[in-house]
Amino acid sequence: MAKQRLLILNSGGLTSAYMTRRLLTEYADEYEMVVVFANTGQENNETLDFVRDCDVNFGFNTVWIEAVVHAGRVATSHKVVNYETAKRSGEPFEQVVVKYGIPNHSYPHCTRELKENPIHSYARSIGWAKGEYLTAIGIRADEPRRVKRSISKQTGQIRIYPLVDMFPTDKLDVLDFWEQQSFRLQLKDYQGNCKVCFKKSDKKLQQIYRDNWHHFDIFAYLENQYGHVGGNSIKGQPSDEPRKFYRGYRSVRDLIASFDLSQPLPPVDDEETNEGCASSCEPFMSDEESPVWGAEAMAQESE
């Protein structure tokens, strides 16, 4: 009898790597498993180092992929890369912005185009059709609000949560595991994976700016070059103003100007650590309608 196929999403964070380790070592007899990491070009170098180290030390055999953006109504596909060839200067992210415009809270297409569509593309390339395999997502038992039990209306993805249902795990379990290992992710909680993601709190972004203000260079460049790509809407009304990355219709320049650098920042609390893009930006977690994605996906699959 054929094994159930299981696609494991390794985001490059501690939690998803812990999940991957448990699945590969404890469930190999039950599932045919493939581990995928989608590099956006906006990951910290430490994230890429960590994914490589997991492959070297644990034998994850991770498939590294990046988005390939096409002109016209053709869905974003993928290319397979590796640690050495993975882009580190925002190239895949810029390709998406060139076609779809600046992503922000009103236009959250970055995860869709940089992770979801490339992952679907890779799964199709190995003969895995949507609805015929499960997708393991690294949401912990202490994050119940993030668990979505239904099949994704947007992607058809059959989501499972091993850290909730197969081996219930909280944040302390994950940290305890990594304390016992010879290597770990060399990032602080507030840094997350994507350097200056618009989902992060202002406090986190200010701390990142204090650590290395050059992390904001690519977003400032993208706003200047592509602010008018894709149209814009502000508070539900069409606008001729360029798109901006951050909450409250703020540009990179606006955000940085709001930082008070004269005083030390208080530590980030647990609630902030668990927000939005704190540790990772998991794909297939949204059921919002996405007409552009749907039209493009159908166009590609009908070819």
Buried (B, 14 or more C-beta within 10 A) or exposed (E): EEEEBBBBBBBBBBBBBBBBBBBBEEBEEEBEBBBBBBBBBBBBEBBBBBBBBBBEEBEBEBBBBBBBBEEEEEBBBBBEBEBEEBBEEBBBBBBBBBBBBBBBEEBBBBBBBBBBBBBBBBBBEEEBEBEEBBBBBBBBBBBEEBBBEEBBEBBEBBBBBBBBEBBEBBBEBBEEBBEEBEEBBEBBBBBBBBBBBBBBBBBBBBBBBEEEEEBBBBBBBBBEEBBEBBEBEEEEEEEEEBBBBBBEBBBBEEBBEEBEEEEEBEEBEEEBBBBBBBBBBBBBBBEEEBEBBEEBBEEBEEE
